[in-house]
Amino acid sequence: MKRTALVTGAAGGLGALAARRLAAAAWDVVAVDTDEAGLAETALRSPNMHVRTCDVTDPGAVLDLLALIGPVHRVVHAAVTAPAGAALDQPPAEVKQVLDTDIYGTMHVVRATLPGMLERGAGELALCAPPPRAGAAAAASGAVAAYAEALFREHGGRGVTIRCVQLDDAAPPRLALDALDRSLARPPGDLHVRPGRRRPALVEGIRSALNLRPTE
Amino acid sequence: MQAHAIQGERVTLPVRIRDAAVGSAMFAVPARAAQAVIAYSGLEVAAPLPGRAICSLAFVRYADGDLGPYHEFAVAFLVRPPEAEPPGVLGRLRGVGAFIHWLPVNQEFTLDAGRTIWGFPKEITDIPMDLAGRVKRCAVRLGGRTVIEVAVKPGVPMPAGTAAPKVDAYSCLDGVTRRTPWTLTPSEVRTRPGGAKVVLGDHPVAEELRGLGLDRARALSTSTVGHLQMVFDGAEEVRR
């Protein structure tokens, strides 16, 4: 059975690694970005990876993409940007670009993919909250996390696993994706995946032994 | 520069793997039985302890490398280099190589590359793997049937940069035995004595491993590697 994964921001960084790991695990991967050359590099010699250039800030383009690729079983939405510009120094154009990509982009991807998953009663939706470095990126990080909480309240427990990976500069993409994998292996699990902050192993052991419900 | 045409792509040597992750287990097995398993290669198993050979099982996730992303499972034996070697215990251990007896993968590009460039005994199977949990797990399945399942428990962290081992990988495909120079640069290594659980199915390779007692044996040691870089040079034929 072929499972399809949609990975955004797949031309580099965490998105590229997520796409490659899923391809290695024999998923049918649709790798999406605006950077065509970067996408080609991610998909090099990977027969089960398909690349599509798409700008997630364009809701029409995202819907067209979904119509083209059909049902998606896992979404890793990693197309987020986090420039280090400080709140009072950031040019307005940069603020707008960060909010467009990180907040509106996330909403467009969710609105294009979550309804189908809910209809099928199955799926995994992983959103990335950008590292809250400064200014607009910090605002976007909080907004994506709050949006994920709203999705969880409105649609949790209907077969779709929702996760918000809270990126930070302390955890490299490898460890962030390991944390996401561990979290997805526990379907009730916690909504928020915080790769930089590890729970003590003992607490984790007791939690999994008791199979505790989500704490969010 | 040596190059090979694989599925319309030009693969140049050496082949570089920039990011892989590994779970592995080593077992001491009866040398005579192990020798019978690899006799077709013309090589001899290394016997660091009298009467005992070393069989190694490993599962690898290739995330970033010249052969694309894929999963791989390896059954290997430590072998003596085919040329003359210095006598004594140290001589017996020096220049030991790894004979790759079976190397299933789950992607076509690496299948073609592995068989064409190095004569690695690759074939296509399903290889589900969990490398994110405390216990690392892997299974090899053919036509929906399980060939082997391996689980590796967490070990203690090893100091970084202990070695960048250069190993010779040996393989034998279609009656030709080859040697491939192989360099490994591991980091985030954890290791421990014991710590492996092996379940065997009814595939011919599983039968061979059952004959070596792998489903009952305690592993000599198990290791996990969080981040592994590797370089594979071109293969040369070994005269028998």
Contacts between the chains, C-beta under 8 A, distances in Angstrom:
chain1	res1	chain2	res2	distance
A	17	B	19	7.8
A	17	B	63	6.2
A	17	B	64	7.4
A	20	B	63	4.9
A	20	B	64	6.0
A	20	B	69	4.1
A	21	B	61	7.0
A	21	B	63	5.4
A	21	B	69	6.9
A	23	B	68	7.6
A	23	B	69	4.4
A	23	B	70	8.0
A	24	B	61	5.4
A	24	B	62	6.2
A	24	B	63	6.2
A	24	B	69	3.8
A	24	B	70	5.3
A	24	B	71	5.5
A	24	B	106	7.7
A	24	B	107	7.6
A	25	B	61	7.8
A	25	B	71	6.6
A	25	B	128	7.4
A	25	B	129	6.9
A	26	B	71	7.4
A	26	B	106	5.3
A	26	B	107	7.7
A	26	B	126	7.0
A	26	B	127	7.9
A	44	B	68	6.5
A	45	B	7	8.0
A	45	B	9	6.2
A	45	B	66	7.4
A	45	B	67	6.1
A	45	B	68	3.3
A	45	B	109	4.8
A	45	B	110	7.9
A	46	B	68	4.4
A	46	B	69	5.4
A	46	B	107	7.6
A	46	B	109	7.4
A	47	B	7	8.0
A	47	B	68	7.5
A	47	B	107	6.6
A	47	B	108	5.7
A	47	B	109	5.9
A	48	B	107	7.3
A	49	B	69	7.8
A	174	B	19	7.6
A	174	B	226	7.5
A	174	B	227	6.9
A	177	B	132	7.8
A	178	B	131	7.6
A	178	B	132	4.3
A	179	B	132	7.7
A	181	B	130	7.6
A	181	B	131	7.9
A	181	B	132	3.5
A	181	B	133	7.9
A	182	B	132	4.9
A	182	B	133	6.1
A	185	B	130	7.3
A	185	B	132	7.3
A	185	B	133	6.6
A	201	B	134	7.8
